[in-house]
Each structure stands twice: as structure tokens, then as C-alpha cells.
Amino acid sequence: MDERLALLRDRIGAAVASSGCDEILYKSEWLGYLPFGVYHWIEHLGRDLSSDLPGGWTLEDLLALEQAGFLHRLDASQNPEDEFDRQIRYRVDIERT
């Protein structure tokens, strides 16, 4: 696991550990015009965690965390008319103390 992926895991884990909810929501959308493209973020209890996450993270990083067993996909939805409008809900596997 590279440093960015480990930091992403740690930051998501810290957000979830400090609450009573072990779910996060990945969202993405097309902003509709250039120079802006696709924007994506992770929410926990309605709060955008983007400012706490390492720069440059991607959906592929979340897929890697899913393969590692840290995230478990609960459901996913995508707008059939917009491939960039999607949501994926995950359960985060952390140990609470």
C-alpha cells in the first residue's frame, strides 16, 4: 500500500471512528463546462471530507481499499444519462475502542 492510499485509509478511519456511523458516501458529478470537469468527494454524516483527504486520490484508490477489506460496498447508483453522476455507499471496517 502506497503512502497516499495509507493516508486516505487513515483519514477515513479517523472520521468514522470519532462518530457512531461507519458509512461513507462517494459522490461524483460533472460540473458541466470547461475548464472544470468531474468533481468527486467523500461524505460522512453529510460532511464533505475532501479537505481532510490527501491530494490526488481517485476512485481507483477506493477500489483498492475495497479489495483490501477496509471498505465494503453497500450500494451504488449512477445516472443513466450522465456517467459522471454517481454515488457509492461504503461501510468502513474499523475497530472501535
N, C-alpha and C positions, 0 to 999 in steps of 0.2 A: 504494500500500500504506500503510495507516494505521500509526500508531506501535505499537499493541498487536500487530498482525499481524507487523510487522517484528521486534519484541522476541520474539515467540513463535518465529519463524523462527530468530533468532539464538541463543536459548536451546536449542532442539532441536539446531541445528547444532553448538553448543559441546559438548553432551553426547555427540553421535555422534562428533565429531572427536577427542575425547580417548580413544576406545576403538577397538577393531578391528571393531566391528559397526555397520553402517549401517542397522539396522532399529529401528523403534519400534512400539509396540503401543498403540492407543487402546482403552480399555475403558469401558463404562458399565453401570450396574446401578441398579435401583430399590431403595431401602433399605427399602421395604415399609410405611412408616407416616408420617403427617404429624407434625410439620412438615417432616420430611425427605422429599425427593423423589428425583430422579435424581442420581446421583453419577457423575462421569466423571473419567478421569485418563489420563495417558500414561506408559507404562513403557518403559524402555530397559535391556536386560540384567537384567530383573526388578526394577529400581529405579523407584519412583514419582518422576516428575519434577515433580509438581504444585507443590511448594514453590518450584521454580525458575522457574515459568512466570508470566506476567502474569495478574493477576486478571481475571475476566470472559471468558476465552477460551471459545470454543464449538466444536462440531463443524463449524460453518459456516466457521470460521477455517481448520481443517484442509483443508476442501474448497477454500478459496481458495488455500491453499499447494499443493494438488494441481494446481489449474488453472494456477498459476504455474510448475509444473515442479519445485518444490522437494521435494514428496512424490510417491511413486509407489505406488499401492495394489497390494499383492501378493495379499491375500485378505481376505475379510470373512465373518463369521458372525453370525447373530442367532438367539436362542432363539425358535422359532415360537410359544411360549406367552407370551412376555414381550418386547414390542417394545423395552424399555429395556435388555435384557441382550444386549449386542453387543460384538464385538471387530473391529477393523480393523487389519491389519498393513500398515505402510508401509516402503518403502525411502526413505532420505533422500539427496537428491542434493547432496553437498558435495564440495569439493576438499580432498584431504588434502595437507599439505605435508611 
